[in-house]
Amino acid sequence: MTQTKARLTSTLPDSPPVPGLRPRFLVDDADYVPLAELIRDAHTHDGIPWLPTADTVRLDLTPDVIDVTRDVVLVELDGRLVAMTAVPREVRADTPTYDLWGKVAPGLRRRGIGSWLLDWSVERARQRAAAEDPERPVRLGAHAGEQEAGARALYERAGLEPARHFFLMRRDHLEEVEPIPLPDGIEMRRVLPEQHRAIYDAGTEAFQDHWEPHDHGEEGFRQTFNQPDTDTDLWAVAWDGGEVAGVVETWIWSEENRRLGVRRGWLEKISVRRPWRKRGVARALTAAAMIKIREAGMDEAMLGVDAQNPTGALGLYESLGFTVFRRSMAYRAPLEP
């Protein structure tokens, strides 16, 4: 532990003027509990409706995108975790992208900790790129909500620019949602374990037409079906014979709902494969998913959408009663050697 902290201190020479800060790498599973607590505190302060558990964070930091013992930095003050940063790598649209992802406890912001960790993250991205993507164009990526003024200022100061806009959309009054019939020959069936692979692969295929497509592979498959809150009875999946036509993964995050004091279901990875588009499949599945979460006792639905989605998803969701709840931006910049 002492060697790890000394090594981090030597790579972060310009520490902010906060006495007692102690940076270190993530050590073991016990670190995920305070890490999830830090993220929840930061998100509650910023109005971000994602309050992960330790299990959720552990599953998100998959070994195909990050080495948690080298690419995650935790910062403690008086024995309490007060900041973190991580540098995952994903190949999006055939370009390796090193994401800058960090959180600082609300009470310690505007004191240089975010800039301090961002400098380390950019340098760590360069180190990873030199080892994992030599002689290949790579880029930096980041994501921030419109209300995260500090994060947006940090990214822009580091040379990143807004590249895409996204909306978080909300739909209440679920009691008013009516079922919408699927096209002739297409039916919705209950999800069975032996269908998991076909359903997951269908969603991956459909999203290849979206902005910066990427395949999460086996780790993504494992992550999806190993989540403690996975309940595929809530999912809406359309079949045309033996082919998956469209999918809506529907989730109820019970611990998050308890902390937020809401009864909310999430519609995620809404997708329709090319041969079945423009036939009303997405509309019918989205309505079916809202009815499923209503029957599970929820009173509102939430989903995220690319504001420039080429398939017309934004207009579809608006026509089904969803309204914009939050706005956010994806940032990009070439990573210079």
C-alpha positions as CSV (number, residue, x, y, z in Angstrom):
1,M,0.0,0.0,0.0
2,T,2.8,2.4,0.9
3,Q,4.6,1.8,-2.4
4,T,1.4,2.3,-4.4
5,K,0.7,5.6,-2.7
6,A,4.3,6.8,-3.2
7,R,4.2,5.9,-6.8
8,L,0.9,7.9,-7.3
9,T,2.3,10.9,-5.4
10,S,5.3,10.9,-7.7
11,T,3.2,11.0,-10.8
12,L,0.9,13.8,-9.4
13,P,3.5,16.4,-8.3
14,D,1.2,19.4,-8.3
15,S,-1.2,18.4,-5.6
16,P,-4.0,20.9,-4.8
17,P,-3.9,23.0,-1.6
18,V,-5.9,20.6,0.5
19,P,-3.7,19.2,3.3
20,G,-4.0,15.5,3.9
21,L,-5.1,14.2,0.5
22,R,-3.9,10.7,-0.1
23,P,-4.2,9.2,-3.6
24,R,-4.0,5.5,-4.2
25,F,-5.1,2.8,-6.6
26,L,-8.2,0.7,-6.1
27,V,-7.1,-2.4,-4.0
28,D,-9.9,-4.9,-3.7
29,D,-13.7,-5.4,-3.7
30,A,-14.0,-3.6,-0.4
31,D,-13.2,-0.3,-2.2
32,Y,-16.4,-0.5,-4.3
33,V,-18.6,0.3,-1.3
34,P,-17.1,3.8,-0.6
35,L,-16.7,4.3,-4.3
36,A,-20.4,3.8,-5.0
37,E,-21.2,6.1,-2.0
38,L,-19.0,8.8,-3.5
39,I,-20.7,8.5,-6.9
40,R,-24.1,8.6,-5.3
41,D,-23.3,11.7,-3.3
42,A,-21.9,13.5,-6.3
43,H,-24.9,12.5,-8.5
44,T,-27.4,13.5,-5.8
45,H,-25.8,17.0,-5.6
46,D,-25.8,17.3,-9.4
47,G,-29.3,16.0,-10.0
48,I,-28.2,12.9,-11.9
49,P,-30.7,10.1,-11.4
50,W,-28.2,7.3,-11.4
51,L,-27.3,6.1,-7.8
52,P,-25.3,2.9,-8.3
53,T,-24.6,0.2,-5.8
54,A,-21.2,-1.4,-5.2
55,D,-22.2,-4.4,-7.3
56,T,-23.3,-2.1,-10.2
57,V,-20.0,-0.2,-10.2
58,R,-18.0,-3.5,-10.0
59,L,-19.8,-4.8,-13.0
60,D,-19.4,-1.6,-15.0
61,L,-15.6,-1.6,-14.6
62,T,-15.2,-4.7,-16.7
63,P,-11.7,-6.1,-17.4
64,D,-12.1,-5.7,-21.1
65,V,-12.1,-1.9,-20.8
66,I,-10.1,-1.2,-17.6
67,D,-7.5,-2.6,-15.3
68,V,-9.0,-1.5,-12.0
69,T,-5.7,-1.9,-10.1
70,R,-3.9,0.5,-12.5
71,D,-6.5,2.7,-14.2
72,V,-8.6,3.8,-11.2
73,V,-7.3,6.3,-8.7
74,L,-9.0,6.9,-5.3
75,V,-8.3,10.0,-3.2
76,E,-8.9,9.9,0.6
77,L,-9.0,12.6,3.2
78,D,-9.0,11.7,6.8
79,G,-9.8,8.1,5.9
80,R,-12.8,9.1,3.8
81,L,-13.0,8.7,0.0
82,V,-13.5,12.2,-1.5
83,A,-12.6,11.8,-5.2
84,M,-11.9,9.3,-7.9
85,T,-10.9,9.1,-11.5
86,A,-10.8,6.2,-14.0
87,V,-9.6,5.7,-17.6
88,P,-11.6,3.0,-19.4
89,R,-10.9,2.2,-23.1
90,E,-13.5,1.3,-25.7
91,V,-13.2,1.0,-29.5
92,R,-16.0,3.1,-30.9
93,A,-16.5,3.4,-34.7
94,D,-13.2,1.6,-35.0
95,T,-11.4,4.3,-33.0
96,P,-9.9,3.5,-29.6
97,T,-11.4,6.0,-27.1
98,Y,-10.0,6.6,-23.7
99,D,-12.7,8.0,-21.4
100,L,-12.1,10.6,-18.7
101,W,-14.4,9.8,-15.8
102,G,-14.1,11.3,-12.4
103,K,-16.0,12.5,-9.3
104,V,-15.2,14.9,-6.5
105,A,-17.2,15.1,-3.3
106,P,-19.5,18.2,-3.4
107,G,-17.9,19.8,-0.4
108,L,-14.4,19.7,-1.9
109,R,-15.1,21.1,-5.3
110,R,-13.4,24.2,-6.8
111,R,-10.2,23.5,-4.9
112,G,-8.2,22.0,-7.8
113,I,-8.8,18.3,-7.1
114,G,-10.7,17.8,-10.4
115,S,-7.9,19.4,-12.5
116,W,-5.3,17.4,-10.6
117,L,-7.0,14.1,-11.4
118,L,-7.8,15.1,-14.9
119,D,-4.1,15.7,-15.6
120,W,-3.3,12.2,-14.3
121,S,-6.0,10.7,-16.4
122,V,-4.8,12.3,-19.6
123,E,-1.3,11.1,-18.9
124,R,-2.6,7.6,-18.1
125,A,-4.5,7.5,-21.4
126,R,-1.3,8.4,-23.2
127,Q,0.5,5.5,-21.4
128,R,-2.2,3.1,-22.3
129,A,-2.4,4.2,-25.9
130,A,1.4,3.8,-26.3
131,A,1.1,0.2,-25.1
132,E,-2.3,-0.8,-26.5
133,D,-2.7,1.2,-29.6
134,P,0.8,2.1,-31.0
135,E,0.9,4.0,-34.3
136,R,-2.9,4.2,-34.3
137,P,-5.1,7.3,-34.1
138,V,-6.8,7.5,-30.7
139,R,-9.0,10.0,-28.9
140,L,-10.2,11.1,-25.5
141,G,-13.8,11.0,-24.6
142,A,-16.0,12.3,-21.7
143,H,-19.6,12.8,-20.8
144,A,-21.2,15.5,-18.7
145,G,-24.7,16.7,-18.0
146,E,-25.7,20.3,-18.6
147,Q,-25.9,21.0,-14.9
148,E,-22.3,19.7,-14.3
149,A,-20.7,23.1,-15.0
150,G,-17.4,22.2,-13.3
151,A,-16.9,19.0,-15.3
152,R,-17.7,20.7,-18.5
153,A,-15.2,23.5,-17.8
154,L,-12.5,21.0,-17.0
155,Y,-13.1,19.0,-20.2
156,E,-13.1,22.1,-22.4
157,R,-10.0,23.5,-20.7
158,A,-8.3,20.1,-21.6
159,G,-9.2,20.7,-25.2
160,L,-12.2,18.4,-25.5
161,E,-15.2,19.7,-27.5
162,P,-18.9,18.8,-27.5
163,A,-19.5,16.2,-30.2
164,R,-23.0,14.9,-29.5
165,H,-26.0,15.8,-27.5
166,F,-28.3,13.4,-25.5
167,F,-31.6,13.7,-23.7
168,L,-32.8,11.9,-20.7
169,M,-36.5,11.6,-21.1
170,R,-39.3,10.9,-18.6
171,R,-42.9,9.7,-18.9
172,D,-45.4,9.7,-16.0
173,H,-49.1,8.9,-15.9
174,L,-48.4,5.3,-17.0
175,E,-52.0,4.5,-16.3
176,E,-52.8,6.2,-19.5
177,V,-50.6,4.0,-21.7
178,E,-52.5,1.8,-24.1
179,P,-51.2,-1.3,-25.8
180,I,-50.2,-0.9,-29.4
181,P,-50.4,-3.9,-31.7
182,L,-47.3,-5.3,-33.4
183,P,-47.3,-5.7,-37.2
184,D,-48.9,-8.9,-38.6
185,G,-46.6,-11.9,-38.2
186,I,-44.6,-10.4,-35.4
187,E,-45.2,-11.4,-31.8
188,M,-43.9,-10.6,-28.3
189,R,-42.8,-13.6,-26.3
190,R,-41.5,-14.1,-22.8
191,V,-37.7,-14.2,-22.6
192,L,-36.2,-17.7,-21.9
193,P,-32.6,-18.3,-20.8
194,E,-31.8,-20.1,-24.0
195,Q,-32.7,-16.9,-25.9
196,H,-30.4,-14.6,-24.0
197,R,-27.6,-14.8,-26.6
198,A,-29.9,-14.2,-29.6
199,I,-31.5,-11.2,-27.9
200,Y,-28.2,-9.7,-26.9
201,D,-26.7,-10.1,-30.3
202,A,-29.8,-8.6,-32.0
203,G,-29.4,-5.5,-29.9
204,T,-25.7,-5.2,-30.7
205,E,-26.4,-5.6,-34.4
206,A,-29.1,-2.9,-34.4
207,F,-26.9,-0.4,-32.6
208,Q,-24.3,-0.6,-35.3
209,D,-26.3,2.0,-37.1
210,H,-26.0,4.5,-34.2
211,W,-23.4,7.0,-33.4
212,E,-20.0,5.5,-32.5
213,P,-21.1,1.9,-32.5
214,H,-19.2,-0.5,-30.3
215,D,-19.5,-4.1,-29.3
216,H,-19.2,-4.9,-25.6
217,G,-18.6,-8.6,-26.5
218,E,-18.6,-11.3,-23.8
219,E,-18.1,-8.9,-20.9
220,G,-21.1,-6.9,-22.0
221,F,-23.2,-10.1,-22.2
222,R,-22.0,-11.2,-18.8
223,Q,-22.6,-7.7,-17.3
224,T,-26.2,-7.6,-18.6
225,F,-27.3,-10.9,-17.3
226,N,-25.4,-10.9,-14.0
227,Q,-26.9,-7.6,-12.7
228,P,-28.7,-8.3,-9.4
229,D,-31.8,-6.4,-10.7
230,T,-32.0,-8.3,-14.0
231,D,-35.6,-9.4,-14.6
232,T,-36.2,-10.4,-18.2
233,D,-39.9,-10.9,-17.5
234,L,-40.0,-7.1,-17.8
235,W,-38.3,-7.0,-21.2
236,A,-40.3,-6.5,-24.4
237,V,-38.9,-8.7,-27.2
238,A,-40.5,-9.0,-30.7
239,W,-40.0,-12.1,-32.7
240,D,-40.6,-12.8,-36.4
241,G,-40.6,-16.6,-36.4
242,G,-37.1,-17.5,-35.2
243,E,-35.6,-14.1,-35.7
244,V,-35.5,-11.3,-33.1
245,A,-37.0,-8.2,-34.6
246,G,-36.7,-5.7,-31.8
247,V,-35.8,-5.4,-28.1
248,V,-36.5,-3.2,-25.2
249,E,-34.5,-4.0,-22.0
250,T,-36.7,-2.9,-19.1
251,W,-35.1,-2.4,-15.7
252,I,-36.3,-1.5,-12.2
253,W,-33.3,-0.5,-10.0
254,S,-34.9,-1.2,-6.6
255,E,-32.1,0.3,-4.4
256,E,-31.9,3.4,-6.6
257,N,-35.7,3.9,-6.4
258,R,-35.5,3.6,-2.6
259,R,-32.8,6.2,-2.3
260,L,-34.6,8.6,-4.7
261,G,-38.0,8.0,-3.3
262,V,-39.5,7.2,-6.7
263,R,-41.2,4.3,-8.4
264,R,-39.4,4.3,-11.7
265,G,-38.6,1.9,-14.5
266,W,-36.0,2.3,-17.2
267,L,-36.3,1.5,-20.8
268,E,-32.8,0.7,-22.1
269,K,-31.2,-0.4,-25.4
270,I,-34.3,0.1,-27.4
271,S,-33.5,-1.3,-30.8
272,V,-35.1,-2.7,-33.9
273,R,-33.1,-4.6,-36.6
274,R,-33.0,-3.1,-40.1
275,P,-35.4,-5.5,-41.8
276,W,-38.2,-4.6,-39.3
277,R,-37.8,-0.8,-39.1
278,K,-40.5,1.7,-40.1
279,R,-43.2,-0.8,-39.4
280,G,-44.2,0.2,-35.9
281,V,-42.2,-2.4,-33.9
282,A,-40.4,0.1,-31.7
283,R,-43.6,2.0,-30.9
284,A,-45.4,-1.2,-29.9
285,L,-42.5,-2.5,-27.8
286,T,-42.0,0.8,-26.0
287,A,-45.7,0.9,-25.1
288,A,-45.5,-2.8,-24.0
289,A,-42.4,-2.0,-21.8
290,M,-44.2,0.9,-20.1
291,I,-47.2,-1.3,-19.4
292,K,-44.9,-4.0,-17.9
293,I,-43.3,-1.6,-15.5
294,R,-46.8,-0.1,-14.6
295,E,-47.9,-3.7,-13.7
296,A,-44.8,-4.0,-11.6
297,G,-46.0,-1.1,-9.5
298,M,-44.0,1.7,-11.1
299,D,-45.6,5.1,-11.9
300,E,-43.0,6.6,-14.2
301,A,-40.6,5.6,-17.0
302,M,-37.2,6.9,-18.0
303,L,-35.0,6.5,-21.1
304,G,-32.0,8.0,-22.7
305,V,-31.8,9.0,-26.4
306,D,-29.3,10.5,-28.8
307,A,-30.8,13.8,-29.8
308,Q,-29.5,13.3,-33.4
309,N,-30.6,9.6,-33.6
310,P,-30.9,8.8,-37.3
311,T,-33.8,6.4,-36.9
312,G,-36.2,9.1,-35.6
313,A,-36.2,7.8,-32.0
314,L,-36.6,11.2,-30.4
315,G,-39.9,11.9,-32.3
316,L,-41.2,8.5,-31.5
317,Y,-40.6,8.9,-27.7
318,E,-42.2,12.4,-27.8
319,S,-45.3,11.0,-29.5
320,L,-45.5,8.4,-26.7
321,G,-45.6,11.1,-24.0
322,F,-41.9,11.3,-23.0
323,T,-40.5,14.8,-22.3
324,V,-37.0,16.0,-21.8
325,F,-35.8,15.6,-18.2
326,R,-32.1,16.3,-18.5
327,R,-29.6,17.2,-21.3
328,S,-26.0,16.0,-21.6
329,M,-23.1,16.1,-24.0
330,A,-20.4,13.7,-25.2
331,Y,-17.0,15.3,-25.6
332,R,-14.2,14.2,-27.9
333,A,-10.6,15.3,-28.7
334,P,-7.7,13.6,-30.5
335,L,-5.2,12.3,-28.1
336,E,-1.7,13.6,-29.0
337,P,1.2,11.3,-28.3
